[in-house]
Amino acid sequence: MMATFGGGTSSILYSLIRLGGKLDAMDVINGILGSLVSITAGCFLYTGWHSILVGAIGALFTCFSMPLFDMAGVDDPVGASAVHGVSGVWGVVAVGIFAQNPYPLETTNGRTGVVHGGGWYLLGVQSLAAVCLLTWGICSTFILLWFINQIVTIRMEVQDELLGADLTEHFVRHGNVGVSRALSALRSVYDTSEIEKLKGIGYNPGHDLNVDVVKNLAQKKKYRLSKILRDITKNRKMGWNTPKTLMPKRRFKGKMDISTLQDQNNAAETNGKIIEHRDFQTINTADSIGTHIAWVN
């Protein structure tokens, strides 16, 4: 928890500085995930403040390395390489810097990290472990993917890339993402009959209607933003409706005839009978509403 606090804080500050006061959800989310990965190796070896520091540094490593992977041409749209790779390496190395001796456990063989006066031995061991893990991960992944690619092609075909995996693999058709143009271009050389039968999702006619109204009103110079919003929300009633419109009040013009109710009550008591759910049309209103009253003797 302390590591995620540090990672979330540092990633938010990073995003605000990078974007001039705005937040990028990818920076914040992956920053917090990077802090969790960073604290995993030595979560029970750190103090509270060291946990915050390890998580904050891990989040910054994640945020800084994500654009580097994009520049290198790595196909990683969610930043998993930065979160689990870079922050994972930092988490292994951080044990050699901040670890305490978890006596009576023998996890570190009685050694501590650099900041606790344990020297450089534990840091060297953790750094060597990080190099070994990187070598093993890269080599094993390359060999496995090469072997799988000989049997089943890993990369999608060109036409599937143009149409998108959502459409070709999951049969979900989005609008305004270039699918229609790709279908028209491939129709003469690729069987698109099954794909064209799919119905689009995510279409919001109300949104399009409001956008068209704003566009038309904005073309008039006398219409400013405040007047456009007022025209949409009140005059055209396409935005919000007032509570008075949603819940109209029903006003009673007449008054209740109390004497009639009392006479009928006395008659019921005289006869000694129980009258249940009897309709008394004794309320003189504009709508002539019948009131159901149960009398018990």
N, C-alpha and C positions, 0 to 999 in steps of 0.2 A: 504494500500500500504506500509506503514512504517513497519507494522508487517511482511508482506511477505519478505521485504528486510532483516529484522533481521533474520527471519526463514531460508531464502535461504542461507544467509551468514554462519550462525551457522551450518546448515546441511552440507554444502560443506566442511567446516573446519573439522567437525566430520568425514566425509567420507575420506577425505585426510589423517587424522591422523590414522584412523582405518585401512586403506588399504595401508598405506605407500606411499602416493602420487597419488593414483588412486581414481577415483570417482565411487560410486555405485549409479546408477540412482534411485533405490528404496529409498535410504536414502534422496536424494535431493528432489524427488517428494513428498514423504510423509512428509518430514520436512516442506516444504512449505505449504502443506495442513494442517499439525498440527498447524502452525502459524496462519492460517486463522481461524481454529476452536478456537484457544486460544483467539483471539481478539474479537470473536463474542459477548460474554457476556457484555463487557464494552467498545465497540469500541468508543462511544461518551463521555466516562468518562476519557480518558487518554490524556496526552500530546504526542507530537511526539516521544520524547525519551523513554517515558514509553511504547508506542506502539511497538517500536523496541525491547525493552527488553522483553516484554510479548511474542512477536512472536518468538524471539530467544530461550527463555526458553521452550516455547511450542514445538518448533522443536526438541530441544534436548531431551525432555521427550519422544517424538514420536520415535526418533532414538534409544534411550536406551531401550525402552519398547518392540520394535518389536522382538528382539531376545528372550526376556523373554517369550513372548507368544508362540514362537516356542518351547522353552524348556519345557513349560507347556503342550505341545501337543494340543494347540488350532488350529483348522483347519482354519487358516486365512492367505491365501497366499498373499493377497494384503496389509496386515497391517491395516485393517479398525479399529480393536479394539484399536490399539495404537493411531491412528489418532483421531478418534471420542470419544473414551473412555478416555484415559489418558489425552490427550490434552484438551478435554472438561472439565474434572474435574479441571485441572489447570486454565482454563479460568474462571471458576466460582470462584475459590479461589482468583485469581489475582485481582478481583474487590475489595475485602477487603483490598488489599495491595496498589494498585495504583489509586483507584478511586478518582476523584474530585467531589465537590458538583456542579451539573449542574444547578445552579440557572439561571432562575426562575423555572426550572422544579423541581419536587419533587421526582425524581427517587430514591434517596438515603435518603429521609427524612432529608435532610440537613447534612448528615454525610459524612465524607471523609475516605480514606484509611489510613493505618498505616504510609506510607511515607509522608503524608500530615498532620500528627499530629492529626488524627481523633481517635486515640486509637485502641483498639482491638475489639470493639463491631461489627463493620461491617465485620471484618475478621471472627469473630465467627459465625455470621449469614450466611455468604457465605459458610463457612465450613460445617455447619449443612445442608444447602441446597444441597451441593455436596453429603453428605452422604445419604440424602433422595432420591436424583435422582438416585444414584447408586443402592440403595435398590429397588426402584420401577422398574428400568430398568431390573435388574437381575431377580427379582421375576416374573414380567409380561412376560418377554421373555421365562423363563423356563415353565411357565404354558401354554402359547400359543403354544410353540413348542411341548410340551407333548401332548396337545389336538390334534394338527394337525397330529402328528405321529400315533395316534390311528386310524386315518381315512386314511391318505396317508403316506406311509413310506417315511421319509425324506432322509435317507441315500440310496445311490444307491446299487443295487445288486452287488455281488462280480464280476460277469462276466462283468458288465458294468464298474466297476472301473478298471478292467484289460485292457479293450479295450479303455477306456477313454470316457469322456462325449462328446468331440468333435465329436467322431465317432458315438456313440449310440444316442445322443440327437440332434446333429446338422448336422449329416451326412457329416462331413468334415474329410477326411482321410489324415493324415500327414505321412511323411516318416521318417524313421530312429528314431522312438520313441518306438519301440517294438510292434507295432500293428501286424505285420506279425507273430511274435512269439506267441502272444496271440491268434491270429486266428488259427494257427496250433495246439495249445494246446487245444482249446475249440471246434474244428471242430467236434470231435466225440460225444460230449455231448450237443452241442449248435448249433442252426440253424444260420449259418453265411452266408447263400447264398446271402441275400440282401446286407449285409455289403461288401462282396467281390466284388460286382458289382461296388462299388464306385471307382472313379478314384482318385489317389493321387494328392495332390496339393503341391506347393512349390518346385518342382523339377527343378533344374537348370543344364542342361547338360553342358553348357559352364564352369560353376564353377567346376564340377566334372572333366572335361577334363583338365583344368589347374592344378587342384590338383594332378591328375595322372602324368602329365608331371613333376611337381615339385618333386613328390615322386621318379620318375625314375631318374631324374637328380641328386637328392640329394644322391642317392646311389653311385654315382661316386665321388670319393674323390677329383678329380681335379675340380669339379664344386662347387664353393662357391655361396653364396647367390646373390652377385652382378652379377655373370655370369648367374645364373639361371634366374634372373629377366630380364636380357638383352636378353637372349635366348627366353623367352616367349614373351616379348613386341615387339621385333624387328624382330628377325629371324623367329619365328613361326607366328607372326602377330596374336596372340590370345589375346593380351592385348589392347594396343592403336595403332592406325594407325597415321602416320604423316599426316599433312595437305596436303603435296604434293601428297600423295596417295589418299586422299579423294577428293581433288579438283585439278586435273591435269591441268596444264597450256597449253593453245592452242597457239602455236606460228605461226605467219604469216610470210611466207618466201617471198612473193611477195609484191609489192607496188600498191597503188591505181592509176589508170589511170585517172588523173585529167582532161586532155584535152578532153577525150571522154565524161566525165560528163558535161563539159562546152559546148561542141558542141550540146549535146542533150538538154541542158538547153536553149540555144539560139534558137534551132528549136522549142521548145515549146513556147517561147515568140513570135516568128514570126507568128506562126499559131494562137496565141491568145486563146489558149485552156488551160483548166485546166486538168492536168494529175494527177491522184490519184493512189497511190499504184501500180506503174509500176515497174516491175522487171528489174534492170540493172545489167547484168552480167559483171561488169567492174572492179571487184576486183580479181586480179590474185593471188589466194592463193593455197596452197597445197590441201585444202579441197574443193575448188570451192564453196564457200558459196555465196548464192544469197542474196543481200541486198535490202530491200524494202524501196523506197524513194518516198515521196509525194511532187510533185512540184505544186506550186500555182502561177498563173500569176497575 
